[in-house]
Amino acid sequence: MTQPVTAVLFGAGLRGADAYAPYALAHPDQLKFVAVAEPDAVRRARFAAAHDIPPERQFSTWEEAAVEPKMADCVFNCTQDQMHHPSGMAALAQGYDMLLEKPIANTLAETVQLVK
């Protein structure tokens, strides 16, 4: 049996927690969230409880998570649109594969930088 893809969630709001993450709960053999970065403490705790994420893998900001050594196969980047570029660049710099919701970035230059 193969191991599930492991993921870090940046942003446990409507898209992150309610659109993408339920797949992991329905298909634990395919996807497992191992860390979450979310500024809202209630949303962060709710997501962590649902996905059995330990306290040391619960972060208040994507910045806190991004400076940790790589802890998963990929990042689901569901931050607010204006944060996509800096959080995306940080995730890529750590070597993560990334699902980045649209819009990729707010400017063409930022979009090109992320794609490269």
Buried (B, 14 or more C-beta within 10 A) or exposed (E): EEEBEBBBBBBBBEBBBEEBBEEBEEEEEEBBBBBBBBBEEEBBBBBBEBBEBEEEBBBEBBBEBBEBEEBBBBBBBBBEEEBBBBBBBBBBEBEBEBBBBEEBBEEEEBBEBBEE
